Amino acid sequence: MPWSEQAWQAAAPIYQNILQHPFITELMNGSLDKDCFRFYIAQDALYLGAFSRALALIAARAGDTDTSLQFIRFAEGAIVVEQALHASFFRELAIETAGAPAPAGHHYTNYLLAQAALAPIGNAMAAVLPCFWIYKQVGDYIYQQQQKGSNPYQSWIDTYAGEEFGLLVQKAIAHCDAMAAQATAEQQAQMTGCFVQASRFEWMFWDSAYRQEQWPV
Ligand SMILES: Cc1ncc(C[n+]2csc(CCO)c2C)c(N)n1
């Protein structure tokens, strides 16, 4: 069984929790509070900025030029998405600035940056994988389950359900599987741990937006 299948199974309970989260169910039926979505988009702009830096760090640390080039492209993709967010959703939702990161986003981005900078490269790759893979699965799920009719969040939904995005995700999975194939059982277990941890942060990121999470003090 490829590493990615084991990792997905390990994170499956978290993924099920994500699908049942009210942020997702309400996004899907269009009833999500506009302020929660605004909060999410602003936090996501901050997230994408940090995420692209994490990908660029992995590119710099990769052992071969093919992997390096792929992660440079991933990093570019994240910047392009971030700029598109600014251009469309920020204007549409009248968001002036992204503001400061909330606790969950802060925790998630700093985890990714620390893994990308300091951890073994396989761990770093496994830590960024849920960002791709969970969004693909959630995007497809929403797209399939959605009732037809107008949904104010349709353009967001369409971003992650497309075939082009699916190919990108396959590449990210393949790079992790190639790393894992050369790793010891212990290193593979560490990679799985990173994948599960980042999946947890994906749930927390949505939950944070749903609660419009603030710093306690
Ligand atoms: C919290 C959070 N997690 C994942 C994504 C999805 N995502 C962001 S960049 C990228 C790859 C390159 O475009 C993907 C799939 C998101 N937007 N926000």
PDBQT file of the ligand as one rigid body, heavy atoms in Angstrom, charges set to zero:
ROOT
HETATM    1  C1  LIG A 301      -6.387  26.801   5.118  1.00  0.00    +0.000 C 
HETATM    2  C2  LIG A 301      -6.292  26.384   3.684  1.00  0.00    +0.000 A 
HETATM    3  N1  LIG A 301      -5.878  25.137   3.404  1.00  0.00    +0.000 NA
HETATM    4  C3  LIG A 301      -5.787  24.745   2.128  1.00  0.00    +0.000 A 
HETATM    5  C4  LIG A 301      -6.106  25.593   1.080  1.00  0.00    +0.000 A 
HETATM    6  C5  LIG A 301      -6.045  25.135  -0.345  1.00  0.00    +0.000 C 
HETATM    7  N2  LIG A 301      -4.871  25.576  -1.062  1.00  0.00    +0.000 N 
HETATM    8  C6  LIG A 301      -4.237  26.691  -0.814  1.00  0.00    +0.000 A 
HETATM    9  S1  LIG A 301      -2.861  26.895  -1.833  1.00  0.00    +0.000 SA
HETATM   10  C7  LIG A 301      -3.124  25.448  -2.577  1.00  0.00    +0.000 A 
HETATM   11  C8  LIG A 301      -2.210  24.877  -3.616  1.00  0.00    +0.000 C 
HETATM   12  C9  LIG A 301      -1.805  25.795  -4.678  1.00  0.00    +0.000 C 
HETATM   13  O1  LIG A 301      -2.801  26.591  -5.165  1.00  0.00    +0.000 OA
HETATM   14  C10 LIG A 301      -4.258  24.855  -2.071  1.00  0.00    +0.000 A 
HETATM   15  C11 LIG A 301      -4.768  23.594  -2.538  1.00  0.00    +0.000 C 
HETATM   16  C12 LIG A 301      -6.542  26.899   1.423  1.00  0.00    +0.000 A 
HETATM   17  N3  LIG A 301      -6.879  27.784   0.477  1.00  0.00    +0.000 N 
HETATM   18  N4  LIG A 301      -6.623  27.271   2.718  1.00  0.00    +0.000 NA
ENDROOT
TORSDOF 0
